[in-house]
Amino acid sequence: MSAQILWQQLAEQRLVQGLMPDNAPVPWYLVVLQALAAWIAGGFMLGFLGSLVLFLPLPEIDGFIISALICYGMAAFIVFQQKSHASGLFVSQLGFCFATASLSGLAIGLSERLHLSSADVYLLLLFLGLLHWLTLPLFSIRFCSALVMLAAMSLWLLEQGLGVAISPLLMLSSFWLWFREPHFGRGRDLLRPLAFACAMLLPWIQEPVLKSASSLFHQHQWSLLSFWPVMLDLLILVASLYFFCHWRPATYKQRLITLILLILFVGWLIWIRGLIAAFSIIVLGFATAEWLLIVVGVVSMLGFGSWFYYSLEYTLFTKSWLLLGLGLTLLLTLWFVKHQTQSSHDAGEATHE
């Protein structure tokens, strides 16, 4: 029962009067407690379902697949009921638990039943993520399904030796999706989780992270070719030149400073791997007013900067002056942006007067 219907029934019984008051914002700790309660309840229900499947006269893998299909049906029922009756956070997170169990269970069961290779497992995860993303209209489910789908696509490309295309594709997809976000229309509920997933996955497929993952999981085919970061840098350089050509600063001094800043940024970012992705996410966060993207970008920038400082590829002196140059470039950019903002404000006031 929704709050509006409950208020109407209370008003008919003359227990309340007037319009229903606005809902007060729920404290964050209550949100966390409701989500944890839903996950715990979902865990007990999944455990009970798994115990029932064990009594079926079927092979263990077949029972695993059947229980995953049941979880998918329950997730679909809960999600559509929640959407039609406007239920709360507890019900939606319960559906999220069943959807997660369905996706992971189908992936494990089908890969074991069909004896798939690693590349085929990635394609299976891509298909299952796409299925959950399309059919279960809940933001948390679609966001996690899109993450699984994009991660599986990235791993498949790495397996095929096409890792050079991953980061440019994700970056272009992120910028395009967030640029088109005001025009999503009816597809907003479907495309907004995908836009978040593209931006969130971008730091995890940068060269420092993949180098560590390739050595940790003994996947030598994940190691990237030397020209891969250069391709990404060229992509950013082209985007920067596009911005420079279309902004058309008013004075020669503005054009010169803008060009110098772009050249300095591209130069520093070529040396410090991963910062391009971090700065791109920060730009997306400020452009779209999404605080979560800003936080992810800032944390990624700190992480990649720390990785560069503690890496053994360069001497301490080289790393020090590179980080010093990047810091001075950022300070110069801050001064230039503030100066241009103040000049535009003064010009607007003079025109108004």
C-alpha positions as CSV (number, residue, x, y, z in Angstrom):
1,M,0.0,0.0,0.0
2,S,1.4,3.4,-1.0
3,A,1.5,6.3,1.4
4,Q,-1.0,8.3,-0.7
5,I,-3.6,5.5,-0.6
6,L,-3.1,5.1,3.2
7,W,-3.6,8.9,3.7
8,Q,-6.8,8.8,1.7
9,Q,-8.2,5.9,3.8
10,L,-7.3,7.7,7.0
11,A,-8.9,10.9,5.7
12,E,-12.1,8.9,4.8
13,Q,-12.2,7.7,8.4
14,R,-11.7,11.3,9.6
15,L,-8.5,10.4,11.4
16,V,-6.5,13.0,9.5
17,Q,-7.3,16.2,7.7
18,G,-5.9,18.2,4.8
19,L,-3.3,17.2,2.2
20,M,-0.7,14.6,2.9
21,P,2.6,16.2,4.1
22,D,5.8,15.9,2.1
23,N,7.9,13.0,2.9
24,A,10.9,13.8,5.1
25,P,14.3,12.5,3.8
26,V,15.1,9.1,5.2
27,P,18.4,9.2,7.3
28,W,21.3,7.4,5.7
29,Y,21.7,4.9,8.5
30,L,18.1,3.7,8.1
31,V,18.8,3.2,4.4
32,V,21.8,1.1,5.2
33,L,19.9,-0.9,7.8
34,Q,17.1,-1.6,5.4
35,A,19.5,-2.7,2.6
36,L,21.4,-5.0,5.1
37,A,18.2,-6.5,6.3
38,A,17.1,-7.2,2.8
39,W,20.4,-8.9,1.9
40,I,20.3,-11.0,5.1
41,A,16.7,-12.0,4.4
42,G,17.7,-12.8,0.8
43,G,20.6,-14.9,1.9
44,F,18.4,-17.0,4.2
45,M,15.8,-17.5,1.4
46,L,18.5,-18.5,-1.1
47,G,19.9,-20.9,1.4
48,F,16.5,-22.5,2.0
49,L,16.0,-22.7,-1.8
50,G,19.3,-24.4,-2.2
51,S,18.5,-26.9,0.5
52,L,15.2,-27.8,-1.3
53,V,17.0,-28.3,-4.6
54,L,19.4,-30.8,-3.0
55,F,16.5,-33.2,-2.4
56,L,15.6,-33.3,-6.1
57,P,16.7,-36.5,-8.0
58,L,18.9,-34.5,-10.3
59,P,22.7,-34.0,-10.8
60,E,24.1,-31.2,-8.8
61,I,24.8,-28.9,-11.8
62,D,21.3,-29.3,-13.1
63,G,19.9,-28.4,-9.6
64,F,22.2,-25.4,-9.6
65,I,20.7,-24.2,-12.9
66,I,17.1,-24.8,-11.8
67,S,17.6,-22.9,-8.6
68,A,19.2,-20.0,-10.6
69,L,16.1,-20.0,-13.0
70,I,13.8,-19.9,-10.0
71,C,15.8,-17.0,-8.6
72,Y,15.4,-15.2,-11.9
73,G,11.6,-15.7,-11.8
74,M,11.4,-14.5,-8.2
75,A,13.6,-11.4,-9.0
76,A,11.3,-10.6,-12.0
77,F,8.2,-11.0,-9.8
78,I,9.6,-8.9,-7.0
79,V,10.9,-6.1,-9.3
80,F,7.6,-5.7,-11.3
81,Q,5.5,-5.9,-8.1
82,Q,7.8,-3.2,-6.5
83,K,7.5,-1.0,-9.6
84,S,3.7,-1.3,-9.8
85,H,3.0,-0.9,-6.1
86,A,5.8,1.6,-5.3
87,S,7.2,-0.6,-2.5
88,G,10.2,0.5,-0.5
89,L,13.9,-0.1,-0.4
90,F,13.6,-3.5,1.4
91,V,11.6,-5.1,-1.4
92,S,13.8,-3.6,-4.1
93,Q,17.0,-4.9,-2.5
94,L,15.4,-8.3,-2.0
95,G,14.9,-8.4,-5.7
96,F,18.5,-7.3,-6.2
97,C,19.7,-10.3,-4.1
98,F,17.7,-12.8,-6.2
99,A,18.8,-11.2,-9.5
100,T,22.5,-11.4,-8.4
101,A,22.1,-15.0,-7.4
102,S,20.4,-15.7,-10.7
103,L,23.1,-14.2,-12.8
104,S,26.0,-15.8,-10.9
105,G,24.2,-19.2,-10.6
106,L,23.4,-19.4,-14.3
107,A,26.9,-18.4,-15.2
108,I,28.5,-21.1,-13.0
109,G,25.9,-23.8,-13.9
110,L,26.0,-23.3,-17.6
111,S,29.7,-23.0,-17.8
112,E,30.1,-26.3,-15.9
113,R,27.4,-28.1,-17.8
114,L,28.6,-27.0,-21.3
115,H,32.4,-27.2,-20.4
116,L,33.1,-23.8,-21.8
117,S,36.5,-22.3,-22.3
118,S,37.4,-19.0,-20.6
119,A,36.6,-16.9,-23.8
120,D,33.2,-18.6,-24.0
121,V,32.5,-18.0,-20.3
122,Y,33.1,-14.3,-21.0
123,L,30.6,-14.4,-23.8
124,L,28.1,-16.2,-21.6
125,L,28.5,-13.5,-18.9
126,L,28.0,-10.9,-21.6
127,F,24.8,-12.5,-22.6
128,L,23.5,-13.0,-19.1
129,G,24.3,-9.4,-18.1
130,L,22.5,-8.2,-21.2
131,L,19.5,-10.3,-20.3
132,H,19.3,-9.0,-16.8
133,W,19.9,-5.4,-17.9
134,L,17.1,-5.5,-20.4
135,T,14.5,-7.4,-18.5
136,L,14.7,-6.3,-14.8
137,P,13.8,-2.6,-14.6
138,L,15.5,-1.7,-11.3
139,F,18.5,0.7,-11.2
140,S,20.7,-1.4,-8.9
141,I,20.1,-4.5,-11.0
142,R,20.7,-2.8,-14.3
143,F,23.8,-1.1,-13.0
144,C,25.4,-4.3,-11.7
145,S,24.3,-6.2,-14.9
146,A,25.8,-3.5,-17.1
147,L,29.1,-3.8,-15.0
148,V,29.1,-7.5,-15.5
149,M,28.4,-7.1,-19.2
150,L,31.1,-4.5,-19.8
151,A,33.7,-6.4,-17.7
152,A,33.0,-9.6,-19.6
153,M,33.4,-7.7,-22.9
154,S,36.7,-6.3,-21.7
155,L,38.0,-9.7,-20.6
156,W,37.0,-11.2,-23.9
157,L,38.8,-8.5,-25.8
158,L,41.9,-9.0,-23.6
159,E,41.7,-12.7,-24.3
160,Q,41.6,-12.1,-28.0
161,G,44.5,-9.7,-27.9
162,L,42.3,-6.6,-28.6
163,G,42.9,-4.9,-25.2
164,V,44.1,-1.8,-27.1
165,A,40.4,-1.0,-27.9
166,I,38.9,-1.3,-24.4
167,S,39.7,2.0,-22.8
168,P,39.0,4.2,-25.9
169,L,35.6,2.4,-26.4
170,L,34.6,2.9,-22.8
171,M,35.7,6.5,-22.7
172,L,33.8,7.3,-25.9
173,S,30.8,5.5,-24.7
174,S,30.8,7.4,-21.4
175,F,31.1,10.8,-23.0
176,W,28.4,9.9,-25.6
177,L,26.0,8.5,-23.1
178,W,26.4,11.4,-20.6
179,F,26.2,13.9,-23.5
180,R,22.9,12.3,-24.6
181,E,21.6,11.8,-21.1
182,P,19.1,14.8,-21.2
183,H,17.6,13.3,-24.4
184,F,17.2,9.7,-23.2
185,G,13.4,10.1,-22.9
186,R,11.7,6.8,-22.3
187,G,15.1,5.0,-22.4
188,R,16.4,6.9,-19.4
189,D,15.8,4.0,-17.0
190,L,17.7,1.7,-19.3
191,L,20.6,3.9,-20.4
192,R,21.4,5.8,-17.2
193,P,22.7,2.7,-15.4
194,L,24.8,1.8,-18.5
195,A,26.3,5.4,-18.4
196,F,27.3,4.9,-14.8
197,A,28.7,1.5,-15.5
198,C,30.9,2.8,-18.3
199,A,32.4,5.5,-16.2
200,M,32.8,3.3,-13.1
201,L,34.6,0.6,-15.0
202,L,37.0,2.9,-16.8
203,P,39.7,3.2,-14.0
204,W,39.7,-0.6,-13.6
205,I,40.9,-1.3,-17.2
206,Q,43.9,1.1,-17.1
207,E,47.4,-0.2,-17.5
208,P,48.5,-0.1,-13.8
209,V,45.5,-2.2,-12.7
210,L,45.7,-4.7,-15.6
211,K,49.4,-5.2,-15.0
212,S,48.8,-6.1,-11.4
213,A,45.9,-8.3,-12.3
214,S,47.8,-10.1,-15.1
215,S,50.6,-11.0,-12.7
216,L,48.2,-11.9,-9.9
217,F,46.0,-14.3,-12.0
218,H,49.0,-15.4,-14.3
219,Q,47.2,-14.1,-17.4
220,H,50.1,-13.0,-19.6
221,Q,47.7,-12.2,-22.5
222,W,46.3,-9.4,-20.3
223,S,49.5,-7.5,-20.5
224,L,49.1,-4.5,-22.8
225,L,51.1,-3.4,-25.8
226,S,53.3,-0.4,-25.5
227,F,51.3,1.7,-28.0
228,W,48.0,1.2,-26.1
229,P,48.4,4.2,-23.8
230,V,49.6,6.4,-26.7
231,M,46.4,5.6,-28.6
232,L,44.3,6.8,-25.6
233,D,46.4,9.9,-25.3
234,L,45.9,10.7,-28.9
235,L,42.2,10.3,-28.4
236,I,42.3,12.9,-25.6
237,L,44.5,15.1,-27.7
238,V,42.0,15.1,-30.6
239,A,39.2,15.9,-28.2
240,S,41.2,18.7,-26.7
241,L,42.0,20.2,-30.1
242,Y,38.3,19.9,-31.0
243,F,37.4,21.9,-27.8
244,F,40.1,24.4,-28.6
245,C,38.9,25.0,-32.1
246,H,35.3,25.3,-31.2
247,W,35.7,27.4,-28.1
248,R,37.5,30.2,-30.0
249,P,38.7,32.4,-27.2
250,A,38.2,36.1,-27.7
251,T,41.8,37.3,-27.5
252,Y,45.2,36.1,-28.7
253,K,46.4,35.8,-25.1
254,Q,43.5,33.5,-24.2
255,R,44.1,31.3,-27.2
256,L,47.8,31.0,-26.4
257,I,47.3,30.1,-22.8
258,T,44.6,27.6,-23.7
259,L,46.9,25.9,-26.2
260,I,49.8,25.8,-23.7
261,L,47.6,24.3,-21.0
262,L,46.4,21.6,-23.4
263,I,49.9,20.7,-24.5
264,L,51.1,20.6,-20.9
265,F,48.2,18.4,-19.8
266,V,48.7,15.9,-22.6
267,G,52.5,15.8,-21.9
268,W,52.1,15.1,-18.2
269,L,49.3,12.6,-18.8
270,I,51.4,10.6,-21.2
271,W,54.0,10.0,-18.5
272,I,51.6,9.2,-15.6
273,R,49.5,6.3,-16.9
274,G,45.8,6.2,-15.8
275,L,45.4,9.9,-15.1
276,I,43.7,10.4,-18.4
277,A,40.8,8.2,-17.3
278,A,40.7,9.9,-13.9
279,F,40.5,13.4,-15.3
280,S,37.9,12.3,-17.8
281,I,35.7,11.0,-15.1
282,I,36.1,14.2,-13.1
283,V,35.2,16.3,-16.1
284,L,32.1,14.1,-16.6
285,G,31.2,14.5,-13.0
286,F,31.3,18.3,-13.1
287,A,29.6,18.5,-16.5
288,T,26.7,16.3,-15.3
289,A,26.7,17.5,-11.7
290,E,27.0,13.8,-10.5
291,W,28.9,13.8,-7.2
292,L,29.6,10.1,-7.4
293,L,31.5,10.5,-10.7
294,I,33.6,13.3,-9.1
295,V,34.4,11.1,-6.1
296,V,35.4,8.2,-8.3
297,G,37.6,10.4,-10.5
298,V,39.3,12.0,-7.5
299,V,40.0,8.7,-5.9
300,S,41.3,7.3,-9.2
301,M,43.6,10.3,-9.7
302,L,45.1,9.8,-6.2
303,G,45.4,6.1,-6.8
304,F,47.2,6.4,-10.2
305,G,49.4,9.2,-8.9
306,S,50.4,7.1,-5.9
307,W,51.1,4.1,-8.1
308,F,53.3,6.2,-10.4
309,Y,55.2,7.6,-7.4
310,Y,55.9,4.2,-5.9
311,S,56.6,2.4,-9.2
312,L,60.2,1.4,-10.0
313,E,60.1,2.3,-13.7
314,Y,61.5,5.8,-13.2
315,T,64.0,7.4,-10.8
316,L,62.8,9.3,-7.8
317,F,64.1,12.5,-9.3
318,T,62.2,12.0,-12.5
319,K,59.0,11.2,-10.7
320,S,59.3,14.2,-8.5
321,W,59.7,16.8,-11.3
322,L,56.9,15.1,-13.3
323,L,54.5,15.4,-10.4
324,L,55.7,18.9,-9.7
325,G,55.0,19.9,-13.3
326,L,51.5,18.4,-13.1
327,G,50.8,20.3,-9.9
328,L,52.0,23.6,-11.4
329,T,49.9,22.9,-14.5
330,L,46.8,22.4,-12.3
331,L,47.4,25.6,-10.4
332,L,47.9,27.5,-13.7
333,T,44.6,26.0,-15.0
334,L,42.8,27.0,-11.7
335,W,44.1,30.6,-12.1
336,F,43.1,30.8,-15.7
337,V,39.6,29.4,-15.1
338,K,39.0,31.8,-12.3
339,H,40.3,34.7,-14.3
340,Q,38.1,33.9,-17.3
341,T,35.0,33.4,-15.0
342,Q,35.6,36.8,-13.4
343,S,36.1,38.5,-16.7
344,S,32.9,37.0,-18.1
345,H,31.0,38.1,-15.0
346,D,32.4,41.7,-15.2
347,A,31.5,41.9,-18.9
348,G,28.0,40.7,-18.3
349,E,27.5,43.3,-15.6
350,A,28.8,46.1,-17.8
351,T,26.5,45.0,-20.6
352,H,23.5,44.9,-18.2
353,E,24.3,48.4,-17.0
